[in-house]
């Protein structure tokens, strides 16, 4: 299993980015894919997750309405669209995969078994 994130960068507040997670070797019919972020001095934070089928999603409350997670199963990719970015969104964003269905436990990073190397998002104010 290999997860590779891309799409990070430097953007002004209010701007947008689309992050990609190329998930090779992940069985998208049985694995949930989630996005987490890690900012300096803070704990790893849940951002969003998507079900195996791609029809169900879950978001951290602070990101609802600004971020959108979606997947292209045929390409084996999961995307995270970031809109109306704020300086507090600055962090390294990671995608991760875990076996099972989408549920409240999908917000806990400890359940994820495979991780990418992360992509840096920097939002300037």
C-alpha positions as CSV (number, residue, x, y, z in Angstrom):
1,X,0.0,0.0,0.0
2,X,1.3,3.4,-0.9
3,X,-0.4,6.8,-0.3
4,X,1.1,9.8,-2.0
5,X,-0.3,13.3,-1.4
6,X,0.2,16.3,-3.7
7,X,-1.3,19.7,-4.4
8,X,-0.1,21.6,-1.4
9,X,1.4,25.0,-1.6
10,X,1.3,28.6,-0.6
11,X,-2.0,30.5,-1.0
12,X,-3.4,33.7,0.3
13,X,-6.3,33.7,2.8
14,X,-9.6,33.2,1.0
15,X,-7.9,31.2,-1.7
16,X,-8.3,27.5,-2.7
17,X,-6.3,24.4,-3.2
18,X,-7.1,20.9,-4.2
19,X,-5.1,18.1,-2.6
20,X,-4.8,14.7,-4.2
21,X,-4.1,11.4,-2.6
22,X,-2.9,8.6,-4.9
23,X,-3.8,5.4,-3.1
24,X,-2.2,2.5,-4.8
25,X,-2.7,-0.9,-3.3
26,X,-5.7,0.3,-1.3
27,X,-8.9,-1.7,-1.8
28,X,-11.4,1.1,-2.2
29,X,-14.2,-1.3,-1.8
30,X,-13.2,-2.1,1.8
31,X,-11.2,0.9,3.0
32,X,-12.1,4.3,4.3
33,X,-9.7,7.1,3.3
34,X,-9.3,10.1,5.6
35,X,-7.5,13.4,5.6
36,X,-5.7,14.7,8.7
37,X,-3.5,17.7,9.4
38,X,-0.7,18.5,11.7
39,X,0.2,22.1,12.5
40,X,3.3,23.1,14.6
41,X,2.6,22.8,18.3
42,X,-0.8,21.1,17.8
43,X,-2.1,17.6,17.8
44,X,-3.0,15.7,14.7
45,X,-6.4,16.8,13.7
46,X,-9.2,15.0,11.7
47,X,-10.2,16.9,8.6
48,X,-12.5,14.6,6.6
49,X,-13.1,11.0,5.6
50,X,-14.9,9.2,2.8
51,X,-16.6,5.8,2.7
52,X,-15.6,2.9,0.6
53,X,-18.3,3.6,-1.9
54,X,-17.6,7.4,-1.9
55,X,-21.3,8.2,-1.2
56,X,-20.8,9.0,2.5
57,X,-18.5,11.6,3.9
58,X,-17.7,13.1,7.3
59,X,-16.1,16.4,8.2
60,X,-14.7,18.1,11.2
61,X,-17.2,20.8,12.3
62,X,-14.8,23.6,11.6
63,X,-14.3,22.5,8.1
64,X,-17.8,21.8,7.0
65,X,-18.8,24.0,4.1
66,X,-15.3,25.0,3.2
67,X,-13.7,21.6,2.5
68,X,-15.0,18.8,0.3
69,X,-13.7,15.3,0.1
70,X,-14.4,13.1,-2.9
71,X,-12.9,10.2,-4.7
72,X,-12.3,8.8,-8.2
73,X,-12.2,5.1,-7.5
74,X,-11.3,4.3,-11.1
75,X,-8.1,6.3,-10.7
76,X,-7.5,5.2,-7.2
77,X,-7.5,8.8,-6.0
78,X,-9.1,10.7,-3.2
79,X,-9.2,14.5,-3.3
80,X,-9.7,17.2,-0.7
81,X,-10.9,20.6,-2.1
82,X,-10.0,23.4,0.3
83,X,-11.9,26.6,-0.2
84,X,-11.9,29.9,1.7
85,X,-8.7,29.1,3.3
86,X,-7.7,30.7,6.6
87,X,-4.3,31.2,8.2
88,X,-5.2,28.6,10.8
89,X,-5.5,26.0,8.1
90,X,-1.7,26.1,7.7
91,X,-0.5,22.6,8.3
92,X,0.9,19.4,6.8
93,X,-2.0,17.5,5.4
94,X,-1.9,13.7,5.3
95,X,-4.2,11.1,3.7
96,X,-4.6,7.7,5.4
97,X,-6.5,4.5,4.9
98,X,-8.2,2.1,7.2
99,X,-10.2,-1.1,6.8
100,X,-13.9,-0.9,7.5
101,X,-16.8,1.4,7.1
102,X,-17.3,5.1,7.8
103,X,-18.2,5.9,11.3
104,X,-17.5,8.2,14.2
105,X,-14.3,6.1,14.8
106,X,-13.1,7.2,11.4
107,X,-12.2,10.5,13.1
108,X,-9.6,8.8,15.2
109,X,-6.2,8.7,13.5
110,X,-5.1,5.7,15.6
111,X,-7.3,3.4,13.5
112,X,-5.6,4.2,10.3
113,X,-3.0,1.7,9.2
114,X,-1.5,3.3,6.1
115,X,-0.3,6.9,5.8
116,X,1.2,9.2,3.1
117,X,4.2,11.4,3.6
118,X,2.1,14.6,3.8
119,X,1.8,17.8,1.7
120,X,2.4,21.3,3.2
121,X,-0.4,23.9,3.0
122,X,0.6,27.4,3.9
123,X,-2.0,30.2,4.1
124,X,-0.8,33.7,4.3
125,X,-2.9,36.4,5.8
